[in-house]
Amino acid sequence: MGRLTGRRAIITGAGSGIGRASAHALLEAGWTVVLAGRRRDMLEQTASLANAPPSCALAVPTDVSQPDSIAALFDAVKNSYGRIDLLFNNAGTSTRGVPFEELTYEQWSNVVAVNLTGSFLCAQHAFRMMKEQTPRGGRIINNGSVSAHVPRRNSTPYVATKHALTGLTRSLSLDGRHLDIACGQIDIGNAATERNTDTSVGRLQASGRTEAEARIDVKYVAQAVAYMASLPLEANVQFMTVMATKMPYIGRG
């Protein structure tokens, strides 16, 4: 893909996992990356592990469930860099195995606030900047997950929000078309992160059995994000699925 210069990205959930790996891939490709996440120490560790100079990796503690925190993030980006070329809506959460009938309103609302409303608000702020900046335009990538297509058992809030993200992706693609704003979605299956270490031990299957599942190195997901980000705005990866070949996604039900 080569190195890119002068391009600026925001990654939410950049303190660990897919967000951290994607930040490293973009930094290596020559991007300036704004690292957004709840914990400053984790964001700074992401930058440190990449050996990124302060001018290329800006840590901005952000809670995407809070509109004011998102607004502060984009104010910081505008004040520091003046433009935004890429938003990777990566931050997410789940209730992780809570039976549907036992879910609380608070659990549901928290997942919606982070996964869906947070992505909407970040995209809206990015959209406004991309519309007004010169040169105009930019790219938004949403982390959809394979749960945007097929659910796991006991994962209703996560699955519902990831399905909704597909609608957000399609809408932004249409509404941004005449403004040179591209939007795509990456659907990830079983990336090996700390968040899903239990997958390699045993996850509840559609059959009711608990079985270990194959995982893939998160670097392959990061490479896919970097590829999507590297394209000129005249080209777009609308949807991409990156998954462990042997995970039980195809035929999950």
Helices and strands as residue ranges (DSSP letters): E 8-12, H 17-28, E 32-37, H 40-49, E 57-61, H 67-81, E 86-89, G 100-102, H 105-111, I 112-117, H 118-132, E 138-143, G 146-148, H 156-176, G 177-179, E 181-189, E 191-192, G 194-200, E 203-204, E 210-211, E 216-217, H 218-230, E 239-243
